Amino acid sequence: MKSSKVVKKSMAKINTDQAKINELLTRGVTEVIERGELEKALLSGKKLRVKLGFDPTGDNIHIGRAIVLRKLRDFQRLGHKVVFLVGDFTARIGDPSDKLSKRPMLSKERIKENLKTYKKQVGKIIDLRQAEFRFNSQWLKKLGFEEIAQLAESFTVQQMLARRNFKNRFEKGEEISVREMMYPLMQGYDSVALKADVELGGSDQLFNLTAGRTIQRHYNQNPQNVLTVEMLEGTDGRKMSTSWGNVVNIVEEPSEMFGKIMSVKDELVEKYFLLCTDFSQTEIKAILQEQEPKERKIILAKAIVALYHSEEDAQKAAAEFNRIFGQGSLPSEIEEITISQEKMTALDLVFETKLVESRGEARRIIEQGGVKINEEKVKDGSKEIKIEDGLIVQIGKRRWVKIKK
């Protein structure tokens, strides 16, 4: 007969595991299919294959996209086999999820360029040594037309048109390509190729994730469980999106990352704590109750910078932020660029700093009063600027360049 100490220890472990699983299935989670089945599998001790797919449509991963990666990490910490799938083939097709217009196909060259730093970025969150890192071109490019036609038989046009984004575009008479309708078939086939037990994704991915269950049944596999996570708003309150420029990328410099978090709307701070940090929910509640709004953001910004850089970097970024915005000083280090011209228009100068993507963006920022040259606000892009050594160009609140002749 087991001693009472052994029984208590065993019960304590069961309760701890149950708490971790409950946190896994609820924190930042919008839906679980099938919750009871997945919870049972997690409690059984079975090692599950947990899949997460990313299409490399951009070269950087932002903290909104990192939410589901962090959930993948949580499965990994519970001892499950995580599979990070790079959609190098599906990226060329284009995921229509939550897109209100036709998505262009990406070239092989652009995808290859985007992939250069993906593995390093993913490695900031999950342990790549204990994970599979796969590319879906390995199997999708081998599919013949006959097999694709059989897969397509799993869905009806009515089911596709019931998707919110397709429905809206159809009702407006906007173009929907058959290519876009092929996307969930391909994502579903990925689950077959990887023999996934669980697939993770954003809440906008639900149709594609459940398509995987349908296609696994087609191949006589047990259908995967599905878990979707909340979407994160960007620094301006809209959905975080690279195309809108409201993102916080996980490879950004600590000071830039810190400053962007400090600009987040107050009403989003709790959500950022919940989805983007490792604070417990009890700790988050205490911070929100005990700290003033500015201090909450400082704690949040430090935590996020420390996650992707280090505690030391977080402290330095906080000190730098206070020096600039609290004391009105310039940053201690400012990037230098060399310009040989004697004179330039303000528009040309701002574009030459490389802190903007285009002349159109430079013009917009100038007209909105977002540019200072040697601390003087410039709102006329045609204004002639004398180029001198040490000239300081400031764009927005957190970007500076020093001119070197």
C-alpha positions as CSV (number, residue, x, y, z in Angstrom):
1,M,0.0,0.0,0.0
2,K,1.3,3.4,-1.0
3,S,2.3,5.8,1.9
4,S,0.3,8.9,2.4
5,K,3.3,11.0,1.4
6,V,3.5,9.2,-2.0
7,V,-0.2,9.6,-2.5
8,K,0.0,13.3,-1.7
9,K,2.9,13.8,-4.0
10,S,1.1,12.0,-6.8
11,M,-2.0,14.0,-6.3
12,A,0.0,17.3,-6.3
13,K,1.5,16.3,-9.6
14,I,-1.9,15.5,-11.1
15,N,-3.2,18.9,-9.9
16,T,-0.2,20.7,-11.3
17,D,-0.5,19.0,-14.7
18,Q,-4.3,19.7,-14.7
19,A,-3.6,23.4,-14.0
20,K,-1.0,23.6,-16.8
21,I,-3.4,22.0,-19.2
22,N,-6.2,24.3,-18.2
23,E,-4.0,27.3,-18.8
24,L,-2.9,25.9,-22.1
25,L,-6.5,25.4,-23.3
26,T,-7.9,28.7,-22.0
27,R,-5.3,31.5,-21.9
28,G,-5.7,33.6,-25.0
29,V,-7.7,30.8,-26.7
30,T,-10.8,31.5,-28.7
31,E,-11.8,27.9,-29.7
32,V,-10.8,24.3,-29.1
33,I,-12.1,21.4,-31.3
34,E,-12.6,18.9,-29.6
35,R,-11.9,20.3,-26.1
36,G,-12.9,17.1,-24.2
37,E,-10.9,14.8,-26.5
38,L,-7.8,17.0,-26.5
39,E,-7.9,17.4,-22.7
40,K,-8.2,13.7,-22.3
41,A,-5.2,13.1,-24.6
42,L,-3.1,15.6,-22.8
43,L,-3.9,14.1,-19.4
44,S,-3.1,10.6,-20.7
45,G,0.6,11.3,-21.1
46,K,0.5,10.5,-24.8
47,K,3.1,12.4,-26.8
48,L,1.1,14.4,-29.4
49,R,2.3,15.8,-32.7
50,V,1.4,19.5,-32.6
51,K,1.5,21.4,-35.9
52,L,1.8,25.1,-36.6
53,G,2.1,26.5,-40.1
54,F,3.4,29.9,-41.1
55,D,3.5,31.2,-44.7
56,P,6.6,33.4,-45.2
57,T,4.6,36.4,-46.7
58,G,6.9,38.8,-44.9
59,D,10.5,38.7,-43.6
60,N,9.7,39.4,-40.0
61,I,7.5,37.9,-37.3
62,H,5.7,40.4,-35.1
63,I,4.5,39.8,-31.5
64,G,0.9,39.3,-32.8
65,R,2.0,36.3,-34.9
66,A,4.2,35.2,-32.0
67,I,1.1,34.5,-29.8
68,V,0.5,31.2,-31.5
69,L,4.2,30.4,-31.5
70,R,4.2,30.9,-27.7
71,K,1.2,28.5,-27.5
72,L,3.3,26.0,-29.5
73,R,6.1,26.5,-27.0
74,D,3.7,25.7,-24.2
75,F,2.9,22.3,-25.8
76,Q,6.6,21.7,-26.2
77,R,7.2,22.4,-22.5
78,L,4.6,19.8,-21.7
79,G,6.7,17.2,-23.6
80,H,4.9,17.1,-26.9
81,K,6.5,17.0,-30.3
82,V,6.0,20.3,-32.1
83,V,6.2,20.7,-35.8
84,F,6.9,24.2,-37.3
85,L,5.7,24.1,-40.9
86,V,7.0,26.7,-43.3
87,G,4.5,27.2,-46.1
88,D,7.0,27.9,-48.8
89,F,4.5,26.3,-51.3
90,T,1.3,27.7,-49.9
91,A,2.8,31.2,-49.7
92,R,2.8,31.2,-53.5
93,I,-0.9,30.4,-53.5
94,G,-1.9,33.0,-50.8
95,D,-4.1,32.4,-47.8
96,P,-7.4,34.2,-48.3
97,S,-8.3,34.0,-44.6
98,D,-9.6,37.3,-43.3
99,K,-8.6,39.0,-46.6
100,L,-11.2,41.2,-48.1
101,S,-9.6,41.3,-51.5
102,K,-7.8,38.9,-53.8
103,R,-4.3,38.2,-52.6
104,P,-1.4,38.3,-55.1
105,M,0.8,35.2,-55.6
106,L,4.4,35.6,-54.3
107,S,7.4,34.7,-56.4
108,K,9.8,32.0,-55.4
109,E,12.5,34.7,-55.1
110,R,10.5,36.8,-52.6
111,I,9.7,33.7,-50.5
112,K,13.3,32.7,-50.4
113,E,14.2,36.2,-49.3
114,N,11.6,36.2,-46.6
115,L,12.8,32.8,-45.3
116,K,16.4,34.0,-44.6
117,T,15.8,34.9,-40.9
118,Y,12.6,32.8,-40.2
119,K,14.4,29.9,-38.4
120,K,16.4,32.3,-36.2
121,Q,13.2,34.2,-35.3
122,V,11.2,31.1,-34.5
123,G,14.2,29.9,-32.4
124,K,13.6,32.9,-30.1
125,I,10.4,31.2,-28.9
126,I,10.6,27.5,-29.3
127,D,13.5,25.1,-28.8
128,L,14.4,24.1,-32.4
129,R,16.6,21.3,-31.1
130,Q,13.4,19.5,-29.9
131,A,11.2,20.5,-32.9
132,E,10.7,19.5,-36.5
133,F,11.2,22.3,-39.0
134,R,9.5,21.3,-42.3
135,F,8.6,22.8,-45.7
136,N,5.4,21.9,-47.4
137,S,6.9,22.1,-50.9
138,Q,8.3,18.7,-50.1
139,W,5.0,17.1,-50.7
140,L,2.6,19.6,-52.3
141,K,4.6,20.1,-55.4
142,K,4.4,16.3,-56.0
143,L,0.6,16.1,-56.0
144,G,-0.9,15.1,-59.3
145,F,-4.1,16.6,-60.7
146,E,-6.1,13.4,-60.1
147,E,-5.3,13.5,-56.4
148,I,-6.0,17.2,-56.2
149,A,-9.4,16.6,-57.8
150,Q,-10.2,13.9,-55.2
151,L,-9.3,16.3,-52.4
152,A,-11.5,19.0,-54.0
153,E,-14.4,16.5,-53.8
154,S,-14.3,17.0,-50.0
155,F,-15.8,20.5,-50.2
156,T,-18.6,22.2,-52.0
157,V,-18.7,25.7,-53.6
158,Q,-21.5,26.6,-51.1
159,Q,-19.1,25.8,-48.2
160,M,-16.4,28.0,-49.6
161,L,-18.8,30.9,-50.3
162,A,-20.1,30.6,-46.7
163,R,-16.7,31.9,-45.5
164,R,-17.1,35.5,-44.3
165,N,-14.4,37.0,-46.6
166,F,-15.6,35.1,-49.7
167,K,-19.2,35.8,-48.8
168,N,-18.5,39.6,-48.6
169,R,-16.6,39.6,-51.9
170,F,-19.2,37.5,-53.7
171,E,-22.0,39.8,-52.6
172,K,-20.0,42.8,-53.8
173,G,-19.4,41.1,-57.1
174,E,-15.6,41.1,-56.5
175,E,-13.3,38.5,-57.9
176,I,-12.6,35.2,-56.1
177,S,-10.2,32.9,-57.8
178,V,-10.4,29.1,-57.8
179,R,-6.7,29.3,-56.6
180,E,-7.8,30.9,-53.3
181,M,-10.3,28.1,-52.8
182,M,-7.5,25.6,-53.2
183,Y,-5.7,26.9,-50.2
184,P,-7.6,25.0,-47.4
185,L,-7.1,21.8,-49.4
186,M,-3.3,22.3,-49.3
187,Q,-3.2,23.3,-45.6
188,G,-5.3,20.2,-44.8
189,Y,-3.0,18.0,-46.8
190,D,-0.1,19.3,-44.7
191,S,-1.8,17.8,-41.7
192,V,-2.0,14.4,-43.5
193,A,1.7,14.6,-44.5
194,L,2.7,15.4,-40.9
195,K,0.2,13.1,-39.2
196,A,-0.8,15.9,-36.9
197,D,-2.7,15.3,-33.7
198,V,-3.3,19.0,-33.0
199,E,-3.1,22.1,-35.2
200,L,-2.8,25.6,-33.9
201,G,-3.7,28.9,-35.6
202,G,-5.2,32.3,-35.3
203,S,-8.9,32.7,-34.9
204,D,-9.1,33.8,-38.6
205,Q,-7.7,30.4,-39.6
206,L,-10.6,28.3,-38.3
207,F,-11.9,27.2,-41.7
208,N,-8.5,26.1,-42.9
209,L,-7.8,24.2,-39.6
210,T,-11.1,22.3,-39.7
211,A,-10.4,21.5,-43.4
212,G,-7.5,19.6,-42.1
213,R,-9.8,17.3,-40.1
214,T,-11.9,16.7,-43.2
215,I,-8.9,15.8,-45.4
216,Q,-7.4,13.6,-42.7
217,R,-10.6,11.6,-42.6
218,H,-10.3,11.3,-46.4
219,Y,-6.9,9.5,-45.9
220,N,-8.3,7.4,-43.0
221,Q,-6.3,9.3,-40.3
222,N,-7.8,10.4,-37.0
223,P,-8.9,14.0,-37.4
224,Q,-6.6,16.5,-35.6
225,N,-7.8,18.6,-32.7
226,V,-7.8,22.3,-33.4
227,L,-6.9,25.2,-31.1
228,T,-7.2,28.9,-32.2
229,V,-5.8,31.9,-30.4
230,E,-6.9,35.5,-30.1
231,M,-5.7,38.1,-32.6
232,L,-3.8,41.1,-31.3
233,E,-4.4,44.7,-32.1
234,G,-1.5,46.8,-33.2
235,T,-0.1,50.0,-31.7
236,D,-2.8,52.1,-33.4
237,G,-5.7,49.9,-32.2
238,R,-6.4,48.1,-35.5
239,K,-5.5,44.5,-36.2
240,M,-1.7,44.1,-36.1
241,S,-0.6,44.0,-39.7
242,T,2.7,44.5,-41.4
243,S,0.9,46.3,-44.3
244,W,-0.5,48.8,-41.9
245,G,2.9,49.4,-40.2
246,N,1.4,49.0,-36.7
247,V,3.5,46.0,-35.7
248,V,6.2,45.3,-33.1
249,N,8.6,42.9,-34.8
250,I,10.4,40.4,-32.5
251,V,13.8,41.2,-34.1
252,E,13.5,45.0,-33.6
253,E,16.1,46.8,-31.6
254,P,15.3,46.9,-27.9
255,S,14.8,50.7,-27.8
256,E,12.5,50.6,-30.8
257,M,10.5,47.7,-29.4
258,F,10.3,49.4,-26.0
259,G,9.1,52.7,-27.5
260,K,6.4,51.0,-29.6
261,I,5.0,49.2,-26.6
262,M,4.8,52.5,-24.7
263,S,2.7,53.9,-27.5
264,V,0.1,51.1,-27.2
265,K,-3.4,52.3,-26.3
266,D,-4.2,52.0,-22.6
267,E,-7.2,49.8,-23.1
268,L,-5.0,47.2,-24.8
269,V,-2.4,46.9,-22.1
270,E,-4.2,44.0,-20.2
271,K,-4.5,42.1,-23.5
272,Y,-0.8,42.6,-24.3
273,F,0.1,41.3,-20.8
274,L,-2.1,38.2,-21.3
275,L,-1.0,37.3,-24.8
276,C,2.6,38.6,-25.1
277,T,4.2,38.0,-21.6
278,D,4.9,35.1,-19.2
279,F,3.3,36.9,-16.2
280,S,0.7,34.7,-14.5
281,Q,-2.9,35.9,-14.6
282,T,-2.6,36.6,-10.8
283,E,0.4,38.8,-11.4
284,I,-1.3,40.6,-14.3
285,K,-4.3,41.4,-12.1
286,A,-2.0,42.8,-9.4
287,I,-0.1,45.0,-11.8
288,L,-3.3,46.4,-13.2
289,Q,-4.7,47.1,-9.8
290,E,-1.6,48.5,-8.1
291,Q,0.2,50.4,-10.8
292,E,-0.5,53.7,-12.6
293,P,-1.1,53.5,-16.4
294,K,2.4,54.6,-17.3
295,E,4.1,52.3,-14.9
296,R,2.0,49.4,-16.3
297,K,3.3,50.1,-19.7
298,I,6.9,50.3,-18.5
299,I,6.5,46.9,-16.8
300,L,4.9,45.5,-20.0
301,A,7.6,47.0,-22.3
302,K,10.4,45.7,-20.2
303,A,8.9,42.2,-20.1
304,I,8.5,42.0,-23.9
305,V,12.0,43.4,-24.6
306,A,13.5,40.9,-22.1
307,L,11.7,38.0,-23.8
308,Y,13.2,38.7,-27.2
309,H,16.5,40.2,-26.1
310,S,17.6,40.2,-22.4
311,E,16.9,41.7,-19.0
312,E,19.9,44.0,-19.4
313,D,18.6,45.2,-22.8
314,A,15.2,45.9,-21.3
315,Q,16.7,48.0,-18.5
316,K,18.8,50.0,-21.0
317,A,15.8,50.5,-23.3
318,A,13.8,51.8,-20.3
319,A,16.5,54.2,-19.3
320,E,16.9,55.4,-22.9
321,F,13.2,56.0,-23.2
322,N,13.1,58.0,-20.0
323,R,16.2,60.1,-21.1
324,I,14.5,61.0,-24.4
325,F,10.9,61.4,-23.4
326,G,11.3,62.2,-19.7
327,Q,14.2,64.6,-20.0
328,G,13.9,65.7,-23.7
329,S,17.3,64.5,-24.7
330,L,18.5,62.9,-27.9
331,P,19.4,59.1,-27.9
332,S,22.9,58.2,-26.8
333,E,23.5,56.5,-30.1
334,I,22.2,57.7,-33.4
335,E,22.8,56.0,-36.7
336,E,24.9,58.0,-39.2
337,I,24.5,58.2,-42.9
338,T,26.8,59.9,-45.4
339,I,25.4,62.4,-47.9
340,S,27.6,64.3,-50.4
341,Q,25.1,66.9,-51.7
342,E,25.4,70.4,-50.5
343,K,21.6,71.1,-50.5
344,M,18.5,68.9,-50.7
345,T,14.8,69.3,-50.4
346,A,13.3,68.1,-47.1
347,L,11.4,65.4,-49.0
348,D,14.6,64.1,-50.6
349,L,16.5,64.2,-47.3
350,V,13.9,62.2,-45.5
351,F,13.8,59.6,-48.2
352,E,17.6,59.4,-48.2
353,T,17.6,58.5,-44.5
354,K,16.1,55.1,-45.4
355,L,13.8,55.4,-42.4
356,V,10.8,55.4,-44.8
357,E,9.7,53.0,-47.4
358,S,8.9,55.4,-50.2
359,R,8.8,59.1,-51.2
360,G,5.0,58.9,-50.7
361,E,5.5,57.9,-47.1
362,A,8.1,60.7,-46.6
363,R,5.7,63.3,-48.0
364,R,2.8,62.1,-45.8
365,I,5.0,62.2,-42.6
366,I,6.3,65.7,-43.5
367,E,2.8,67.0,-44.2
368,Q,1.5,65.5,-40.9
369,G,4.2,67.3,-38.9
370,G,6.2,64.2,-38.1
371,V,9.6,65.4,-39.2
372,K,12.1,67.6,-37.4
373,I,15.5,68.7,-38.7
374,N,17.8,69.9,-36.0
375,E,14.8,70.1,-33.6
376,E,12.9,72.3,-36.0
377,K,9.6,70.9,-37.4
378,V,9.4,70.8,-41.2
379,K,6.0,70.6,-42.9
380,D,7.0,71.6,-46.4
381,G,8.6,68.8,-48.4
382,S,10.0,71.3,-51.0
383,K,11.9,73.3,-48.4
384,E,15.6,73.5,-49.2
385,I,17.9,72.1,-46.5
386,K,21.6,72.9,-46.3
387,I,23.4,69.6,-45.6
388,E,25.9,70.0,-42.8
389,D,28.0,67.6,-40.8
390,G,26.1,66.5,-37.7
391,L,22.6,67.5,-39.0
392,I,20.0,65.5,-37.0
393,V,16.9,64.3,-38.8
394,Q,14.0,63.0,-36.6
395,I,11.1,61.1,-38.0
396,G,8.2,60.4,-35.7
397,K,8.9,60.0,-32.0
398,R,11.5,57.3,-32.0
399,R,13.6,57.5,-35.2
400,W,16.7,59.6,-35.7
401,V,19.6,59.8,-38.2
402,K,22.8,61.9,-38.0
403,I,24.1,63.3,-41.3
404,K,27.8,62.8,-42.0
405,K,29.4,64.8,-44.8
